[in-house]
Amino acid sequence: MGSFRKKSGIVLLLLCCMLLSACGKKQQAEHYEVVDGKIVLVAGGEEDVIHTGYETVPAPGESALDEEVEITDGLAFSDEEYNSLREGDALIDTLKARLLTACDACREIYIAADKGTAMNVTISQQDIFSMLTAIAAAGYPAQDSAGAFNMQGYEMLDEFAAKAAYGLDDVNGTYIIVYPDGHLSGFLLSRTEGRWHLYSSSAAWNDDGTTRIYSEGRYAVGSVRYTAKGWLIYTRDTSDFDENQRANTDSYVMLRVLPMDSEAKTLCQRYVEPVGYFENNLFLTDWNEQYFNPIDFNSLYAYIFAMYNGTEMLSSYNARSYYKTVAGTKLYLVPQDVFENNVGVYFRIDTATLRAISDYSSQLRGYLFLGYDTDYYNVTPRTPFPEVVSYTYNANGTITMIVDAVNKWYGTDRSFRHELTVRPGSGSSFQYVSNRLMEADESMLPAQKLAEMLNVERAKTPY
């Protein structure tokens, strides 16, 4: 990553989003001025004023920018190296001290945790939660890497994020991440003289229960935002990445600071997360029990199979263990009775309708299935994850949820929104009743590569 040289200059990467919309083409340094402690972009007779924390005004004719800063397509770049940590930096010492304090706080919990006999240690979710609460009690916000739990001790980071949102200078906030194997990483966001940097440090456990610091760094950060829902979002500088690296790297780091409603989190885990948005369109289209046509049941079957059998998602890698292949293709054939029975558990749909709107072969007496394969993608799929933001228990026994799709690739806590209704049954059973897109930016809707590939493979068959 490229970033800014450490000298008294003006941070422009913090402004990149606003400059992109204001510039749209290459700008020169003389197009910017510092007036009353603010950067002023002069373009087409209009001015964009962005607070930086600087109070000095350049002498007449003097550039408001560092000479080394290049403005290209509205973005500011310079030659600061990827890891710009310097010896004697007080903030990295502060972070490491906090990280070691966090380790001390949860040491006994980690030592007592069941680590199994495998080479790759994985501790239980309950032990991870206990570690989070112990770290929070020691004074530091703590989150598990998967986001399965609400952040513990979030109040401290919420206070920092609110200050960051107001553009205050000389502020810093720390949080700790606990990983499945129990090791910890600490992160410190700092804004000094208008510049944002991220400090990071990681600690691993030794066999005797002591800890060791095994990595540390300081990295340039662009914009830092704090959303109304409580997402702390900051950008990474990928200016010197090649095209392939940019295509496969999330530019944004997103951290859920404010806790989710526990019932909303439970509903999301039960009804939305098992399907999600990867290679199926269940939550991407408008449908109901009188109109199932938009649903791609052939692609959705990968998830229905997993929910019905309590196994992992069906894919091209494990489908061969369950179904026969269709000669000359990558397709698998799911017997009609199996497919229809499994789908019928989660949808109130009759057989004739299911066969009519799905890729069904009467000659083979089954449904064609194509599991996902990494070979189908030349970039990492930009798949969001769901977050239930409100819910209603209806008089007819159904539950209606408003769901936001959080997308780290685009750095947004709402790339689109949909309304999902389900019908709980006895025990853990339920049926999907309807879905409706409420807000959607077409450019952010997940691609359906699998459906395209199924059509390619289907064309190879005589059926």
ABEGO torsion letter per residue (X at the ends): XBBBBBBBBBBAAAAAAAAAAAAGBBBBAAABBBBGGBBBBBBGGBBBBBBAGBABBBBBGBBABBAABBBBGGBBBBABBABABBBGBAAAAAAAAAAAAAAAAAAAAAAABBAEABABBBBBAAAAAAAAAAAAAAGBBBBBAAGABBBBGAAAAAAAAAAAAAGBBGBBBBBBBBBAAGBBBBBBBBBBGGBBBBBBBBBBBBAAGBBBBABBBBBBBBBBBBBAAGBBBBBBBAAABBAAAAAABBABBBBBABBBBAAAAAAAAAAAAAAEABGBAAAABBBBAABAAABBAAAAAAAAAAAAAGBBBBBAAAAAAABBBBBGBABBBBBAAAAAAAAAAABBBBAAAAAAABBBBAAAGBBBBBBBBAAABABBBBBBBBBBABBBBBAAGBBBBBBBBBBAAAGBABABBBBBBBBBBBEABBBBABBBBABBBAAABBBBAAAAAAAAAAAABAX
